[in-house]
Amino acid sequence: MNRLRFYGGVGIFAAMIGVLLTLGFWQLARLEWKNSLLAARGSALSLPPRVLTNIDDLPSNYSRLIIRGSFMGGTETRWLGRFDGEQSGIEVLQAFKIPRAGAGAKSQEAIIWVNRGFIANGATGAIAEIPLLGSDSPTEVMGWLMPRPKAGAFTPQNHPEQNLWYWPDLASLCDRLVLTSPCIEEHYLLLHNQSPPAPADRIKIVKNLPELVNNHLQYAITWFSLALILVVVFVFLVRRGLIRAKN
């Protein structure tokens, strides 16, 4: 019985240590990925804003772009569960028509979604209403080219029929436009400035690109430290058991 209990305890400790080590090495892999992402982002941000003349030649993620075209009135979309550092609210996405290379005929237009900024929820927590921000008038926008957002494991389900989006599923948003023009599904533009400007009292435009958090090294150290503690505890218990057995 004692031998069975011993080997059972060894198995439990080995499994727990294995899980902790796996989590630690996973965080190291995530650290390498995040460092590469930060390096690519820093390289893109170091470049001056680029005027986009050919939608088929989009630069890398986080590049600063200047795009001339027009917002599509009636396509304002709510991105729920957002936070500006002080209060909760929504961010408003809107379809933006941009000319492709060549003539300006409608058959050669393309669509990109633009995050136009933040609107705080009501004092009672009610979801903010969407102001009608755009028309088909000529507009110049400047912002950062952002990668397509992805839903997390705990992200609520979108409700397109109510125009309630907990994450902007760009493919579905493009499908809702029911247009023959190509619609970009892998990127959106995070607006920093536009001309003519949007009403400042209705929406808060992003001033700086949000920082990317990189805590993977701390997480790895935590998992490895817990694994080491378990090893120390295991050795202590084994030694104590051996001493008792001799006595």
C-alpha positions as CSV (number, residue, x, y, z in Angstrom):
1,M,0.0,0.0,0.0
2,N,2.8,2.4,0.9
3,R,4.6,1.7,-2.3
4,L,1.4,2.2,-4.3
5,R,0.8,5.5,-2.5
6,F,4.4,6.6,-3.2
7,Y,4.2,5.9,-6.9
8,G,0.8,7.6,-7.1
9,G,2.2,10.7,-5.4
10,V,5.2,10.7,-7.8
11,G,2.8,10.5,-10.8
12,I,0.7,13.4,-9.5
13,F,3.8,15.6,-8.8
14,A,5.3,14.7,-12.2
15,A,2.0,15.6,-14.0
16,M,1.8,18.9,-12.2
17,I,5.4,19.8,-12.9
18,G,5.0,18.8,-16.5
19,V,1.9,21.1,-16.9
20,L,3.8,24.0,-15.3
21,L,6.9,23.5,-17.5
22,T,4.7,23.3,-20.6
23,L,3.0,26.6,-19.7
24,G,6.4,28.2,-19.1
25,F,7.8,27.1,-22.5
26,W,4.5,28.2,-24.2
27,Q,5.0,31.6,-22.7
28,L,8.6,31.7,-24.0
29,A,7.2,30.9,-27.5
30,R,4.7,33.7,-27.1
31,L,7.5,36.0,-26.0
32,E,9.4,35.4,-29.2
33,W,6.2,36.0,-31.3
34,K,5.4,39.2,-29.4
35,N,9.0,40.5,-29.8
36,S,8.8,39.9,-33.5
37,L,5.4,41.7,-33.7
38,L,6.7,44.7,-31.7
39,A,9.8,44.9,-33.9
40,A,7.7,44.9,-37.1
41,R,5.3,47.4,-35.6
42,G,8.1,49.7,-34.6
43,S,9.6,49.5,-38.1
44,A,6.2,50.4,-39.6
45,L,5.6,53.3,-37.2
46,S,9.0,54.8,-37.9
47,L,8.0,55.5,-41.5
48,P,6.2,58.7,-42.6
49,P,2.6,58.5,-43.5
50,R,2.1,57.1,-47.0
51,V,-0.6,58.2,-49.5
52,L,-2.4,55.1,-50.6
53,T,-2.9,55.2,-54.4
54,N,-3.4,51.5,-55.1
55,I,-5.6,49.4,-52.8
56,D,-4.0,46.2,-54.2
57,D,-0.7,47.4,-52.7
58,L,-1.4,47.7,-49.0
59,P,1.7,48.1,-46.7
60,S,2.4,46.1,-43.6
61,N,0.3,46.2,-40.5
62,Y,0.5,49.4,-38.3
63,S,1.7,51.5,-41.2
64,R,0.4,55.1,-41.3
65,L,-1.8,55.7,-44.3
66,I,-3.5,58.7,-45.9
67,I,-6.5,57.6,-48.0
68,R,-8.8,59.8,-50.1
69,G,-12.3,58.7,-50.8
70,S,-15.7,59.0,-49.0
71,F,-17.5,57.5,-46.1
72,M,-20.6,55.5,-46.9
73,G,-23.6,57.0,-45.1
74,G,-25.8,54.5,-43.2
75,T,-23.0,51.9,-42.6
76,E,-22.1,53.1,-39.1
77,T,-21.5,50.0,-36.9
78,R,-21.2,49.6,-33.2
79,W,-18.2,47.7,-31.7
80,L,-19.3,47.0,-28.2
81,G,-17.3,46.5,-24.9
82,R,-14.7,49.1,-25.6
83,F,-12.8,51.2,-23.0
84,D,-10.9,54.4,-23.5
85,G,-8.9,54.3,-20.3
86,E,-11.6,56.2,-18.3
87,Q,-15.0,54.9,-19.3
88,S,-16.7,52.1,-21.2
89,G,-18.5,52.6,-24.5
90,I,-18.4,51.7,-28.1
91,E,-16.2,52.3,-31.1
92,V,-17.8,53.2,-34.4
93,L,-16.8,51.5,-37.6
94,Q,-17.9,52.8,-41.0
95,A,-17.3,51.7,-44.6
96,F,-15.1,54.0,-46.7
97,K,-15.0,53.9,-50.5
98,I,-11.5,54.3,-52.0
99,P,-10.5,54.4,-55.7
100,R,-8.5,51.5,-57.1
101,A,-5.6,52.2,-59.5
102,G,-6.9,53.6,-62.7
103,A,-10.1,55.4,-63.5
104,G,-12.6,56.4,-60.9
105,A,-15.6,54.4,-62.1
106,K,-17.7,52.7,-59.5
107,S,-16.7,49.2,-60.8
108,Q,-13.1,50.1,-59.8
109,E,-13.9,51.3,-56.3
110,A,-13.0,49.3,-53.2
111,I,-14.2,49.4,-49.5
112,I,-12.2,49.5,-46.3
113,W,-13.7,49.7,-42.8
114,V,-12.6,52.7,-40.7
115,N,-12.7,52.8,-36.9
116,R,-13.8,56.4,-36.5
117,G,-13.4,56.6,-32.7
118,F,-15.0,56.1,-29.3
119,I,-18.3,57.1,-27.8
120,A,-19.0,56.7,-24.1
121,N,-22.0,54.7,-22.9
122,G,-24.8,56.5,-21.1
123,A,-24.6,57.3,-17.4
124,T,-26.9,54.3,-16.6
125,G,-24.7,51.9,-18.7
126,A,-27.0,52.0,-21.7
127,I,-25.2,51.2,-25.0
128,A,-24.3,54.4,-26.8
129,E,-26.3,55.3,-29.9
130,I,-24.5,55.7,-33.2
131,P,-24.5,59.2,-34.6
132,L,-24.9,59.6,-38.4
133,L,-21.3,60.6,-39.1
134,G,-20.8,60.3,-42.8
135,S,-22.0,61.0,-46.3
136,D,-20.7,60.5,-49.7
137,S,-18.7,63.7,-49.7
138,P,-15.0,63.6,-50.5
139,T,-12.9,63.0,-47.4
140,E,-9.2,62.5,-46.6
141,V,-8.5,60.2,-43.7
142,M,-5.2,59.4,-42.0
143,G,-4.7,56.5,-39.6
144,W,-3.0,53.2,-38.9
145,L,-3.6,50.0,-40.9
146,M,-4.7,47.4,-38.4
147,P,-4.9,43.6,-38.7
148,R,-8.2,41.9,-38.8
149,P,-9.6,41.5,-35.2
150,K,-10.2,38.0,-33.9
151,A,-12.8,36.8,-31.4
152,G,-11.4,35.5,-28.1
153,A,-12.5,32.3,-26.4
154,F,-15.0,34.3,-24.2
155,T,-16.1,36.9,-26.7
156,P,-19.9,37.0,-26.8
157,Q,-21.7,36.2,-30.0
158,N,-22.4,39.1,-32.5
159,H,-26.0,40.1,-33.3
160,P,-25.8,41.6,-36.8
161,E,-29.5,41.9,-37.0
162,Q,-29.4,44.5,-34.2
163,N,-26.1,46.0,-35.4
164,L,-24.4,44.8,-32.2
165,W,-20.8,43.6,-32.7
166,Y,-18.7,42.4,-29.8
167,W,-15.8,42.0,-32.3
168,P,-15.8,43.3,-35.9
169,D,-16.1,40.3,-38.1
170,L,-14.9,42.1,-41.2
171,A,-16.0,39.3,-43.6
172,S,-19.6,39.5,-42.3
173,L,-19.5,43.3,-42.3
174,C,-18.4,43.2,-46.0
175,D,-21.1,40.8,-46.9
176,R,-23.8,43.0,-45.4
177,L,-22.9,45.8,-47.8
178,V,-24.2,43.8,-50.7
179,L,-21.9,45.6,-53.2
180,T,-20.0,44.4,-56.2
181,S,-16.9,46.5,-55.2
182,P,-14.1,44.5,-53.5
183,C,-14.2,44.9,-49.7
184,I,-11.0,44.4,-47.6
185,E,-11.5,41.7,-45.0
186,E,-8.0,41.4,-43.6
187,H,-7.4,45.0,-42.4
188,Y,-9.2,48.1,-41.1
189,L,-8.0,51.6,-40.7
190,L,-7.8,53.1,-37.1
191,L,-8.6,56.7,-37.7
192,H,-6.3,59.4,-36.3
193,N,-7.3,62.4,-38.4
194,Q,-9.7,63.4,-41.2
195,S,-10.5,66.3,-43.4
196,P,-13.0,67.7,-43.2
197,P,-13.2,66.8,-39.5
198,A,-16.0,64.9,-37.8
199,P,-18.0,66.8,-35.1
200,A,-15.6,66.6,-32.0
201,D,-18.5,66.7,-29.6
202,R,-20.0,63.4,-31.0
203,I,-17.0,61.1,-31.2
204,K,-13.6,60.8,-29.6
205,I,-10.9,60.1,-32.2
206,V,-7.9,58.0,-31.2
207,K,-4.8,60.2,-30.5
208,N,-2.2,57.4,-30.1
209,L,-1.9,53.9,-31.2
210,P,-2.7,51.6,-28.2
211,E,0.4,50.0,-26.7
212,L,0.9,46.3,-27.0
213,V,1.3,44.6,-23.6
214,N,4.3,42.1,-23.4
215,N,4.2,40.3,-20.1
216,H,5.1,36.9,-21.4
217,L,8.6,36.8,-19.8
218,Q,7.0,37.4,-16.4
219,Y,4.4,34.7,-17.0
220,A,7.1,32.3,-18.0
221,I,9.2,33.0,-14.9
222,T,6.0,32.5,-12.8
223,W,5.3,29.1,-14.3
224,F,8.9,27.9,-14.0
225,S,9.1,29.2,-10.4
226,L,6.0,27.2,-9.5
227,A,7.5,24.1,-11.1
228,L,10.7,24.6,-9.1
229,I,8.7,25.0,-5.9
230,L,6.9,21.7,-6.6
231,V,10.2,20.0,-7.2
232,V,11.5,21.3,-3.8
233,V,8.3,20.2,-2.1
234,F,8.5,16.7,-3.7
235,V,12.2,16.3,-2.7
236,F,11.4,17.3,0.9
237,L,8.5,14.9,1.1
238,V,10.5,12.0,-0.3
239,R,13.4,12.7,2.1
240,R,11.0,12.9,5.1
241,G,9.4,9.6,4.0
242,L,12.8,7.9,3.7
243,I,13.8,9.1,7.2
244,R,10.5,7.9,8.7
245,A,11.0,4.5,7.0
246,K,14.5,4.1,8.5
247,N,13.1,4.9,12.0
